[in-house]
Amino acid sequence: FSAACQNADEPDPSLRSFQLDSGHRFSARCLTRLGLANVADALANCGRQLRQLMNGDCAAFAGLVTILLVYFCPEEESLPLCSPGEVYKQHHNYIEMLKSHCCSQSAQSSGNRDSTFLSRVLQQKSVIRTVTRDVLAPSLIARLGSRLSPRVIDMCSRLIRS
């Protein structure tokens, strides 16, 4: 998402690229060859929305990435929000993080306070989850299904159904 955020406004979709944490870059053309063109489009669109929302505020972007990790945690091979208690705990922790960010001295002194920021970030949570559920998880299952462990496939299937 961060790479998509950097070049989401590129007018030529074939010139868009996405960089993984490992440093490996994927061009939109490469993703299309792999049968993941819809993922490239979703990343670009979501990246554009994230860039508009964060308005130069890296802490806000970090919070949005946190939301992604809350909903999709492949290293644990489990869906962390399976119980109502977990949902409440994550929601509470995220709200507290946002309140501390929005009310911090640095946000107040830089004039970067925005009374609509909290609600806009919470709305974005739905966008990120929808992109993950409707585009990313089904594409991964379709493309990599035979190479994924049954636990990962089950986790992705539960994510898609939720």
N, C-alpha and C positions, 0 to 999 in steps of 0.2 A: 504494500500500500504506500510506503514512503516513496518508492521509486515512481509509482504511478502518480503520486502527489506532485512530484517534481516536474513531470512532463506531460501531465494529463491534457494540457491545452494544445499540444502538438497537433497542427491541422491535418497532417498526414498520418492516419492511424498506423501505417506500416512502419513509421519511424519511432513509435512509442516503444519503450523498453521497461523491463521490470527487474529489479535487482534483489536477489535473495540475501539473507543474512550472511551466507557463506561468501558473498561477493560475486557469485555467478549471475550473469545477466541473461535474460531471455528477451528476445525481440518479439514484437507482436506477430511477425511473420513466422518465427519459430513456433510460437504457441499455436498458430493456425495449422502448421504442418503436423503438429502433435494432436490435432483434433480438439484443441482447447481455445478456439477463437472466442467463444462466449465468455471464457474466464478473462481473457485480455480486455474485452469490452467492459466487463463488470468492474475489473480493477481500475480501468481508466475513468469510468464514470464515478466510481466510489472515491477514487483519488481526487477527482475534481471537487466533489462535495466536501471531502475532508479539508482540502486546501482552503476552500471558501469559509468553512467553519472555523478552522484554527487561526486564520487571520494573523499569521506570524507568531503564534503562541505555541511553542514547542511542548510546554507542559500539557496543554490541552490535547495535542496530538498523542502524547504518551498515554494520556487517560483513555483515548479512543482505542489505542492498541491494547490497553488493558482489557477493555470490553471484549475485543476479539479473543484474547486468550481465555477469558472467563467462559466463553461459549464454545471454544474449540481448542482442546488441549491434547494434541496428538502424542506428545511425549509420554503422557500418562495412560494413553490408550483407553480413556474413559471420558464420559461426558460429565463434567464436574457439577452440573446442576440437576442431578437426578432427584433430589429430595427438596421439599419446600423449605426446609431449614437452610440448605445450601444456597438456594435462590435468595432467601432473605439476607443471609450473611454477606453474600457477594454484593447484593444491591446496597446494603447498608454501608459496607466498606467503600464502595465506589462513590456513594453520595458524600461520605465523610471526606474522601480524597478531593472531590470536586469543591466542596465547601471550603476546605483549607486552601485550595489553590485560588479560588475566586476571591477569598477574603484575605489573602496573604498581603503583607506589607508591600512586597514588590509589585503585585498587581495593582494595589491602590496608588503607589507612588508613580508607577509608569503610566497611569491613566488608562490602563488596559481593563478596567472594570466594565462589565456589560451585564445588565440585569437579566438579559435573555439567554445568557451563555449556558446556564445549567439546563434549561428546558431544551435548548438546541442540541446540546450534547446527548441528552436522553433520547431525543427524537432520532439522532444519528445512530444510536444503539440498534434501533430497529432496522435501519438501512443496512448496517454491517451484518447483522444476523441474517437478514433476508438474502443478501449476496452470498454469504457463506452457505446457507441452507439450500437456496434455489439454484445456485450456479456452481460454486466451488466443490461442495461435497458430491453432488451427482456426477460432475465431470471426472473427479478423482476416482470414484467407484467405477464408472464406465471405462475409463482409460487404464486404470491400474488394478482393477478388481482382482485379477488372477495373481497379482504379486502382493496384495495386501493381506495381512493376517485376518482371520475371521473376527477377532475382537475389534479391529479398526473398521472393518466393513459394518459390523453391528453398530458401532458408535456413530458412523456416518449415517446409517439408515435411521437411527433414532433421531439424529439431528434433523434429517430431512422431514421426518414425520412430525416433529414438534412444532 
